[in-house]
Amino acid sequence: MRKFFFAALLLMAQLMWAKPQKSIVILYENDVHCAIDGYQTLAGLRDAIRDTAYVAVVGSGDFVQGGTAGAISKGQYVADIMREVHYDALTLGNHEFDFPVAHVAGLLKHIGAPVVSANFCNNQTGQCVYQPFVIKKFGKTKIAFVGATTPTTLYTETGAFMDGDEQVYNLRENDFYDVMQRAVDKARKKGAKYVVVLSHVSEEENELGITSHEMVKRTTGIDIVLDGHSHSVIPHDTVLNAAGKPVVITQTGTQFANIGKLLIREGKMSNELIPFNTLTQRNERVHWVTDSINGLIKEKTQRVVCHSDVALQFEHNGLWIPRTQETNTGDLLCDAYRHASGADIALANGGGFRKGQVAGDWTYGDIAAMLPYDNCLWTVEVTGATIIDLLQKNTGLLPLEDGSFPQVSGLRFTAHVSDRTVSDVEVLNKQTNEYEPIDPEKTYTVATIDYCVTGGGFRDVLKNSKVIHRGEVLYRDILVEYLEKTLGGHVSNDYAEPQGRIKIIQ
């Protein structure tokens, strides 16, 4: 009896003095798109948590492009800052492929974080270009971070996957869900207690039918999906997997609208989105690097290009409207294209715009933030039938947002949402300055960016077109020249509203 009493006391003492297992916190972001000032806060929040919990920082893609910092440095400024954050894992977004694969590989090497993508593969060997997952140990608990990149990137960023006419890389669109299942199973076999998918796939409908929700429905073994790509704010959607188990999908928005916080404590998982404007933490090292880079950006971008009496439209009710309708932003850029090239028609893809502008003085930095990509103006020859085909294919997702939605100049048309057709397509006659019905058999000159000819824009409709001019001037510099020289440094009320080039009928 005495032995039992002392044994019980010993057990109680051990329990009282036993060190409680620390919680695990995973901070997550997606679609930062060069919002570089947020990284100091992300790292600062990590620092504030690490004394009381295991903590990791992960990202779900689209970080090196989409803003001024990426545009004027080809992503290097962003990589310099992310290096100081010390990420535990990153996956690739579609906009990482705006640059050639070799260039992005150099940026990723500089960042120094494990890069995961289970479906980004070499087309010849079938092997993953980066590891499909990485396992991190937090105390005694192993967590696998599995990467997934939307296969639609193969069609929106075609040039990155090609070497001349040869396709070098693929994103496993035909067996995407099987690829993800194999990666999850392998991570489990290696001892992962939890599987977290860093997903740049999203819930949005697309031509391939591959979504993050469907990925959960067709697999087992995933515990949570930290999603990206659609810029949605999703605290937690719950989707049943192939075994009927509920799996949470979450997304933070874009440009640090929120920072995600995944908490694992006592075997239970929960998550929340923390509004960025409520956070005050700051990592001094990341702040110092960011401050230095902001100084460099200011030096390169502070020149005033023009004064505008009007604001340029971009976002309305959370939608990026150049992807759904005509905007004065698209009218202005396409007019610049047509003026610079002398082409009959100018086209700009809605996804090429990343922000609007307020009325007032516009600096070069403002234009670079609006048009951040490394694309140049080309001119091609196509038939009227090809133009009609392009308009029809790239308005077919309405009313959904579509990065290939065409902004136009020298052209007007009507898009019918109900049957996904276009009608009343007319081309501006340069001699009479009157619109005339398009002739399907006639050859027209079209000015647009190289991405829309060779890189996957406009769903490859222009891919085999005859190129009559390969320009080397960046598309933002085409606009700058138009603003400074053609408009004399003044944007008038002529561009206050869209000019009636695109009519949409439901």
C-alpha positions as a printed Julia matrix, in Angstrom:
506×3 Matrix{Float64}:
   0.0    0.0     0.0
   2.84   2.34    0.91
   4.6    1.54   -2.38
   1.45   2.38   -4.28
   1.1    5.66   -2.36
   4.66   6.76   -3.12
   4.37   5.68   -6.77
   1.23   7.78   -7.1
   2.98  10.77   -5.55
   5.91  10.32   -7.93
   3.6   10.19  -10.94
   1.75  13.29   -9.79
   5.05  15.12   -9.34
   6.19  14.1   -12.81
   2.95  15.34  -14.29
   3.17  18.61  -12.39
   6.75  19.24  -13.42
   6.44  17.82  -16.92
   7.19  20.35  -19.59
   4.01  21.03  -21.61
   4.41  20.45  -25.33
   4.67  23.73  -27.2
   2.04  24.65  -29.74
   2.93  24.93  -33.43
   2.09  28.12  -35.34
   2.39  28.38  -39.13
   2.13  31.89  -40.55
   1.07  31.92  -44.19
   0.64  34.35  -47.06
  -0.23  34.21  -50.74
  -0.14  36.54  -53.74
   2.0   39.23  -52.12
   2.77  40.63  -55.6
   5.66  42.89  -54.55
   3.94  44.48  -51.52
   7.41  44.51  -49.98
   6.62  46.64  -46.93
   4.62  43.77  -45.45
   7.52  41.37  -45.0
   8.9   43.24  -41.98
   5.56  42.75  -40.22
   5.33  39.07  -41.18
   8.83  38.46  -39.79
   8.06  40.58  -36.74
   4.95  38.52  -35.97
   7.04  35.37  -36.29
   9.58  36.8   -33.82
   6.84  37.66  -31.31
   5.5   34.1   -31.35
   8.71  32.06  -31.37
   9.42  32.39  -27.64
   6.24  30.55  -26.67
   5.56  28.27  -29.65
   7.25  26.56  -32.55
   6.69  28.81  -35.55
   7.13  28.56  -39.32
   6.57  31.0   -42.19
   5.36  29.76  -45.59
   4.15  31.28  -48.87
   1.81  30.08  -51.62
   3.23  31.84  -54.67
   3.13  35.01  -56.78
   5.76  37.05  -54.99
   8.41  38.24  -57.5
   6.05  40.08  -59.88
   3.05  42.39  -59.8
   4.45  45.69  -58.52
   7.15  48.3   -58.89
   9.79  46.47  -56.85
   9.62  43.45  -59.12
   9.18  45.4   -62.32
  12.29  47.56  -62.11
  14.59  44.88  -60.66
  13.31  41.74  -62.42
  12.37  40.37  -59.01
  15.76  40.87  -57.36
  14.58  43.48  -54.84
  11.82  41.14  -53.7
  14.24  38.23  -53.38
  16.63  40.39  -51.33
  13.9   41.11  -48.78
  12.43  37.59  -48.69
  15.89  36.2   -47.98
  15.87  38.06  -44.66
  12.48  36.61  -43.65
  13.89  33.04  -43.6
  10.91  31.18  -45.04
  10.41  27.54  -44.12
   8.77  26.67  -47.47
   7.57  28.37  -50.66
   5.63  27.17  -53.66
   5.5   28.7   -57.13
   2.68  30.85  -58.45
   1.84  31.42  -62.1
   3.54  34.82  -62.08
   6.88  33.33  -61.08
   6.79  32.06  -64.68
   6.58  35.59  -66.08
  10.36  35.3   -66.08
  12.36  32.51  -67.75
  12.73  29.45  -65.51
  16.5   29.94  -65.25
  16.07  33.51  -64.02
  13.53  32.52  -61.39
  15.79  29.64  -60.3
  18.47  32.22  -59.53
  16.04  34.33  -57.51
  14.85  31.29  -55.55
  18.41  30.23  -54.82
  19.08  33.71  -53.46
  15.98  33.57  -51.23
  17.36  30.34  -49.81
  14.05  28.75  -48.76
  12.94  25.21  -49.62
  10.84  25.38  -52.81
   8.09  22.78  -53.21
   5.95  21.95  -56.24
   4.74  18.4   -56.75
   3.51  19.03  -60.29
   6.22  21.24  -61.88
   8.16  18.64  -63.83
  10.78  18.21  -66.53
   8.96  17.13  -69.66
  11.69  14.72  -70.77
  12.54  13.0   -67.48
   9.21  13.34  -65.68
  11.12  14.36  -62.55
  10.06  17.28  -60.34
  12.13  20.4   -60.95
  11.86  21.16  -57.23
  11.09  18.76  -54.41
   7.39  17.86  -54.17
   7.39  18.41  -50.4
   9.6   19.25  -47.47
   9.2   17.87  -43.96
   9.88  20.16  -41.0
  10.18  18.91  -37.43
   8.66  20.9   -34.58
   9.66  19.2   -31.35
   8.63  15.61  -31.98
   6.01  16.5   -34.6
   6.75  16.26  -38.32
   4.79  18.45  -40.73
   5.0   18.07  -44.51
   4.55  21.08  -46.77
   3.48  19.91  -50.24
   3.51  22.35  -53.16
   1.0   22.72  -56.0
   1.04  25.17  -58.93
  -2.04  25.71  -61.1
  -1.65  23.8   -64.39
  -3.35  26.68  -66.21
   0.04  28.42  -65.99
   1.18  26.25  -68.89
  -1.24  28.17  -71.12
  -1.05  31.64  -69.58
   2.78  31.68  -69.37
   3.59  29.36  -72.27
   6.95  30.89  -73.11
   8.5   29.9   -69.77
   7.92  26.22  -70.51
   9.42  26.22  -74.0
  12.87  26.12  -75.57
  12.14  27.24  -79.1
   9.46  24.86  -80.35
  10.22  22.23  -77.71
   8.25  22.03  -74.48
  10.78  21.49  -71.7
   8.51  21.6   -68.62
   4.96  20.61  -67.73
   2.51  20.98  -64.84
   0.88  17.54  -65.03
  -2.55  18.75  -66.05
  -3.62  15.25  -67.14
  -2.84  13.52  -63.84
  -2.66  16.45  -61.42
  -4.77  14.88  -58.68
  -2.86  11.59  -58.87
   0.44  13.49  -58.62
  -0.78  15.28  -55.52
  -2.0   12.03  -53.96
   1.38  10.37  -54.51
   3.18  13.3   -52.91
   0.88  13.22  -49.9
   1.24   9.45  -49.51
   5.03   9.66  -49.71
   5.09  12.42  -47.1
   2.98  10.27  -44.78
   5.32   7.31  -45.27
   8.22   9.52  -44.25
   6.55  10.16  -40.91
   4.57  13.37  -41.45
   1.84  13.65  -38.82
   0.27  16.59  -40.65
   0.2   17.4   -44.37
  -0.18  21.06  -45.3
  -0.59  21.88  -49.01
   0.87  25.18  -50.19
  -1.45  25.65  -53.13
  -1.41  28.18  -55.93
  -4.47  26.62  -57.54
  -7.57  28.4   -56.13
 -11.26  27.65  -56.17
 -11.94  29.55  -59.4
 -13.43  27.87  -62.45
 -11.07  27.46  -65.4
 -10.89  25.64  -68.71
  -8.99  22.69  -67.21
 -11.47  22.21  -64.37
  -8.6   21.91  -61.87
  -9.35  23.66  -58.58
  -8.19  23.42  -54.99
 -11.63  22.22  -53.92
 -11.58  19.41  -56.47
  -8.05  18.52  -55.36
  -9.38  17.91  -51.85
 -12.41  15.97  -53.09
 -10.22  13.58  -55.11
  -7.53  12.89  -52.52
  -7.03  11.72  -48.96
  -4.4   12.59  -46.38
  -4.37  16.38  -46.74
  -5.03  18.18  -43.44
  -5.33  21.77  -44.71
  -4.83  23.72  -47.95
  -3.18  27.15  -47.73
  -4.42  28.38  -51.08
  -3.68  31.22  -53.48
  -4.07  32.52  -57.04
  -7.6   33.99  -56.96
  -6.78  36.71  -54.38
  -9.85  35.64  -52.41
 -10.21  36.26  -48.68
 -11.22  32.84  -47.35
 -10.94  32.33  -43.58
 -11.92  28.68  -43.96
 -13.93  26.79  -46.55
 -14.59  23.19  -45.57
 -14.52  20.51  -48.27
 -14.97  16.76  -47.78
 -12.1   14.66  -49.12
 -12.4   11.32  -50.93
 -12.84   9.55  -47.58
 -15.5   11.97  -46.34
 -13.17  13.79  -43.95
 -13.58  17.6   -43.72
 -10.55  19.57  -44.92
 -10.14  23.33  -44.52
  -9.11  25.55  -47.46
  -8.0   29.06  -46.61
  -6.64  32.07  -48.52
  -5.44  35.47  -47.27
  -6.36  37.74  -50.18
  -3.5   39.59  -51.83
  -0.7   42.03  -50.99
  -0.84  41.27  -47.27
  -4.51  42.13  -46.82
  -4.25  39.51  -44.07
  -1.65  37.22  -42.58
  -2.85  33.67  -42.02
  -2.2   31.92  -38.72
  -2.51  28.14  -38.49
  -2.4   26.81  -34.92
  -1.74  23.17  -34.0
  -2.23  22.53  -30.3
  -2.86  19.28  -28.44
  -3.53  17.47  -31.7
  -6.12  19.96  -32.89
  -5.81  22.34  -35.84
  -7.42  25.76  -36.21
  -6.73  28.81  -38.33
  -7.54  32.49  -38.56
  -6.82  35.48  -40.79
  -5.27  38.46  -39.02
  -6.03  41.78  -40.73
  -2.71  43.33  -41.61
  -3.71  46.79  -40.42
  -4.1   45.46  -36.86
  -0.47  44.32  -36.62
   2.33  46.47  -35.22
   5.22  43.98  -35.02
   8.37  44.67  -37.02
  11.58  42.77  -37.64
  14.37  45.34  -37.64
  16.64  43.51  -40.06
  13.88  43.09  -42.65
  12.85  46.71  -42.05
  16.38  47.93  -42.71
  16.68  46.0   -45.99
  13.2   47.11  -47.1
  13.96  50.72  -46.25
  17.16  50.59  -48.32
  15.34  49.08  -51.3
  12.54  51.63  -51.06
  15.24  54.29  -51.35
  16.57  52.7   -54.52
  13.05  52.43  -55.95
  12.35  56.09  -55.2
  15.52  57.14  -57.02
  14.43  55.29  -60.13
  10.72  56.14  -60.09
  10.1   59.64  -58.73
  10.2   61.45  -62.11
   6.81  63.02  -62.91
   5.51  61.84  -66.29
   2.28  63.8   -66.58
  -0.65  65.41  -64.82
  -4.05  63.77  -65.16
  -7.47  65.32  -64.68
  -8.96  61.83  -64.37
  -8.48  58.66  -62.36
  -7.84  55.37  -64.13
 -10.27  52.58  -63.29
  -9.05  49.27  -61.92
 -10.94  47.83  -58.95
 -14.65  47.91  -58.18
 -16.42  45.88  -55.48
 -13.36  43.66  -55.2
 -13.2   42.92  -58.94
 -10.26  43.82  -61.17
 -12.47  45.3   -63.84
 -10.02  45.35  -66.8
 -10.64  41.58  -66.69
 -14.41  41.92  -67.12
 -15.25  45.08  -69.08
 -13.92  48.05  -71.0
 -12.1   50.58  -68.81
 -10.6   53.99  -69.42
  -7.33  52.38  -68.28
  -7.48  49.92  -71.17
  -8.57  52.6   -73.64
  -5.57  54.77  -72.75
  -3.0   51.98  -72.98
  -4.39  50.59  -76.25
  -4.45  54.06  -77.77
  -0.77  54.33  -76.85
  -0.08  50.96  -78.5
  -1.9   51.95  -81.69
  -0.21  55.33  -81.88
   3.28  53.89  -81.33
   2.85  51.06  -83.85
   0.63  52.59  -86.52
  -1.38  49.34  -86.43
  -5.04  49.08  -87.41
  -5.98  47.6   -84.05
  -4.42  47.46  -80.59
  -5.21  44.87  -77.95
  -4.22  44.63  -74.29
  -4.93  41.68  -72.01
  -6.77  42.6   -68.82
  -4.25  40.68  -66.73
  -1.48  43.05  -67.78
  -2.86  45.77  -65.48
  -2.09  45.57  -61.75
  -3.53  48.82  -60.4
  -5.26  52.04  -61.4
  -4.26  55.68  -60.86
  -5.76  58.58  -58.97
  -6.08  61.99  -60.62
  -3.06  64.25  -60.22
   0.62  63.9   -61.0
   1.72  60.48  -62.22
   5.32  59.41  -61.71
   7.25  56.77  -63.59
   6.85  54.61  -60.5
   3.08  54.92  -60.73
   3.16  53.68  -64.32
   5.55  50.83  -63.43
   3.23  49.74  -60.61
   0.27  49.74  -63.0
   2.16  47.91  -65.78
   4.87  45.92  -63.98
   5.77  43.15  -66.42
   8.74  42.82  -68.76
   6.7   42.79  -71.95
   7.4   44.64  -75.19
   5.12  45.87  -77.98
   4.95  43.68  -81.1
   2.89  43.99  -84.27
   1.36  41.03  -86.09
  -0.76  40.47  -89.19
  -3.98  38.48  -88.81
  -7.25  38.04  -90.65
 -10.53  39.5   -89.52
 -11.7   35.96  -88.8
  -8.83  35.49  -86.36
  -9.73  38.73  -84.57
 -13.35  37.59  -84.21
 -12.13  34.24  -82.87
  -9.87  36.01  -80.36
 -12.67  38.23  -79.09
 -15.04  35.31  -78.74
 -12.62  33.02  -76.92
 -11.44  35.69  -74.52
 -14.82  37.02  -73.47
 -16.27  33.54  -73.04
 -15.81  33.39  -69.26
 -17.92  36.48  -68.57
 -19.06  37.46  -66.0
 -16.03  35.83  -64.34
 -12.73  37.69  -64.21
 -10.33  36.64  -66.97
  -6.78  37.88  -67.44
  -7.19  37.43  -71.21
 -10.21  39.73  -71.45
  -9.3   42.15  -74.3
  -9.07  45.92  -73.92
  -9.09  47.48  -77.4
  -8.33  50.45  -79.63
  -9.34  50.88  -83.28
 -12.0   48.24  -82.69
 -15.43  47.89  -81.12
 -17.71  44.91  -80.57
 -20.57  43.42  -78.54
 -20.06  40.42  -76.25
 -23.03  38.19  -75.46
 -22.7   36.48  -72.07
 -25.58  34.04  -72.52
 -24.18  32.19  -75.53
 -20.52  33.3   -75.33
 -20.47  34.91  -78.76
 -19.54  38.32  -80.13
 -21.28  40.41  -82.75
 -21.12  43.84  -84.4
 -17.34  43.71  -84.67
 -16.14  46.91  -86.32
 -12.71  48.32  -87.2
 -11.85  52.02  -87.26
 -10.95  53.21  -90.76
  -7.81  55.34  -90.33
  -8.6   57.4   -93.42
 -12.24  58.26  -92.71
 -12.08  57.9   -88.91
 -15.33  55.93  -89.13
 -16.0   52.39  -87.88
 -16.69  49.75  -90.54
 -17.8   46.1   -90.23
 -14.79  43.79  -89.94
 -13.98  41.76  -93.04
 -13.23  38.15  -92.0
 -11.03  37.64  -95.06
  -9.09  40.9   -94.86
  -5.65  41.11  -93.22
  -5.28  43.61  -90.38
  -2.28  44.74  -88.36
  -2.6   44.25  -84.6
  -0.35  45.75  -81.9
  -0.07  43.94  -78.59
   2.6   42.73  -76.18
   4.9   39.82  -76.95
   3.31  37.75  -74.17
   0.05  37.77  -76.13
   1.85  36.47  -79.22
   4.26  33.9   -77.8
   3.6   33.58  -74.07
   0.04  32.31  -73.75
  -1.98  35.53  -73.65
  -5.32  35.58  -75.48
  -5.32  31.77  -75.27
  -2.66  31.44  -77.97
  -4.97  32.73  -80.73
  -2.13  34.92  -82.05
   0.58  32.3   -81.56
   1.1   31.45  -85.24
   0.56  34.95  -86.55
   3.02  36.65  -88.87
   5.12  39.03  -86.76
   5.99  42.18  -88.7
   7.67  44.07  -85.86
   9.37  42.78  -82.71
   9.66  45.83  -80.51
  12.12  46.06  -77.64
  10.44  48.89  -75.71
   8.62  47.84  -72.52
   4.87  48.3   -72.61
   4.93  50.76  -69.71
   7.47  52.88  -71.61
   5.15  52.9   -74.63
   2.51  54.47  -72.37
   5.01  56.91  -70.84
   5.99  58.15  -74.3
   2.33  58.56  -75.26
   1.61  60.52  -72.07
   4.64  62.76  -72.37
   4.86  63.39  -76.11
   1.49  62.7   -77.72
  -0.68  64.04  -74.88
   1.84  66.71  -73.92
   2.05  65.6   -70.3
  -1.68  66.11  -69.69
  -4.48  63.51  -69.54
  -7.74  65.38  -70.13
 -11.38  64.51  -69.51
 -11.4   62.75  -72.88
 -10.39  59.69  -70.85
 -12.73  60.3   -67.92
 -14.9   57.3   -68.85
 -14.67  54.26  -71.15
 -15.32  55.29  -74.72
 -17.95  52.74  -75.7
 -15.72  50.29  -77.54
 -17.04  47.17  -75.77
 -20.72  46.49  -75.18
 -21.71  43.55  -72.96
 -25.18  41.99  -73.16
 -26.15  39.42  -70.55
